[in-house]
Amino acid sequence: MSSVIKVASEKVSAVELVAAALEKAKKFAEYNVFTSLNEKAALAKAAEIDKKIARGEKAGRLAGVPYALKDNFSSREGKTTASAKMLENYRAPITATAVKKLEDEGAIMIGRTNLDAFAHGGSTENSYFGATANAHDKTRVAGGSSGGSATAVALDIVPFALGTDTGGSIRQPASFNGVYGMKPTFGAVSRYGVVAMASSTDTIGVLAQTAEDTQMLMGLLAGKDEKDTTTLDDFLAAAKSEKLKIGVISDFMGEGVDDEVAKLTKDYIEKLKKAGHQVSEVKMPILKYALAVYYVVVPAEVASNLSRYDGIRYGFRAKDAKTLGEIYSKSRDEGLMPENKRRILIGNFVLSSGFFDAYYLKAQKVRTLIIKAYNEMFAKYDVLVCPVAPTPAFKIGENTSDALKMYLGDIMTVPPSLAGLPALSVPAGKTASGLPIGVQLIGARRSDAILMGLAAEIEGLK
Ligand code: GLN
C-alpha cells in the first residue's frame, strides 16, 4: 500500500503523526538530514488539522501527513538557507507554489533538508552544514544534491520529501538511498519560490517510498502557475496500462559501469520483459557529449542566477568590507562554497566575449542535437532505460578532491535534463554489500504518467 495513504488513513491524530516524525528526525540526528526542524509550527498545524477533522471539515488529501522540504524551497516557515552561508539567516518573504499546494492539502513540513549549497553537487558534501550520511551506510554519501530529502525518506522519518533536479539531484540520491525519485518534464511543476540554479533545466519533484505515492503526489503538484511562465497545463492524468516499447540505452550498460549496477539493471529489464513489454537495445552515441554540454550550459546559468548574491540586497554581508568592491568580493568569497565559485568562474568564462562562440554557443548546438536524437528515439520507443548512476553510493570524502570525477558520476542523469524529459529513478535492489541501486526510466516530454505507471506495475509484481 502507498505509505502516504497508509499514514493518512491511520487512526492516529495528526499531532501524533507529526510528533512521531519529529522524534525519528531527532533519533537519526547523526545522519545530518535536516538543516532545521520546524517543530513548533508543525505541531501547531497538526493540532489545527485535528480540530478541523473533529469538526467534520475537509482537511485535505494529505491531512496530517508529515513531509520534509529540501532547503532551497522558500517558505514563510523558518529559514531558507540553500545550505549556504550566504543564506544562513535568510527568511523568505514568500512561499513556493509547490509548498503551498502541499499545505493546501494538509501536508505538514517537519523540517528543511540538507543539500549541496545552491544544489551544486551530487553528494551533499558541498553543504555549508556538512555532509548527509546514506541511510544504508553511514560512512557513505547520501547522494545529491537532494541528499537530505533522500535519506529522510529512506530512514522512514517521513513518507515523502520534496526535491529539485537540475541534472540528477532527485534521481541520484533516490538511487543511492533506495527510494523513488521523480524528475518531471521541464515545466510540469511550478518553480516559483525555489532558489534558482540553472533555469533551463531546473525541475521540482518528489522522493517517495512507493511508485503509487510518487504518482499521487506529482498529480497534486503539477499544473500551470501564473507565477512561473514556463509551467505547462496539467498533463499528468494516469496513463492506461499497455504494452510498451522499451529501449535499453546500451551506451550506459558497458564500460565505466559498476558490475553490480549493470547486473541489477539487467534484472529489472528482465522484469519489464516478464510483464510483457517489448524490450530492445538502442544506441545513442551522441549522449557521450551530454556531460560536456551540461558543464558549460549549467555553469553559465548558475553564474547569472548567483549574481544576485552581492552582499547588498539580501543574504550574508562580510563585516570588514569597506568599499563597494570589497562588499561584493568578500561577501561572495565568504558566503559561497568552493563548488559554487568554481561554477561561477566556469560560467563567466564560457559566456565571455571571445569564448562565447567556442563554448556556450557550441554547447547549445550540441544540446539541440541531443534533443533531436531523443525525438528520433521516442518516435520508435515509449520508454528508455539505463542506470541512474555508474556506481552505488561512494564513501564520504572519496571524491571531494576531484571535481571531474564527481561530475562524471552525472553522466546518466544529465542527458534527460538537457532535453527537458521526464525521468524516474526506481529502486532496483541492492548490491552484495547492501547498497541500493536505482534504474532510470526516461520518457518523451509529457509522458511522466507512463513512467510512473510502469514503475507501479513492476512494483506490483514483487
Ligand atoms: N550533480 C549535478 C550537478 O552537480 C546535478 C545537480 C542538480 O541536479 N541540482 O550539477
Residues whose N, C-alpha, C, O or C-beta is under 5 A from the ligand:
A	BS01	LIG	A119 H120 G121 G122 G144 S145 T164 D165 T166 G167 G168 S169 D410
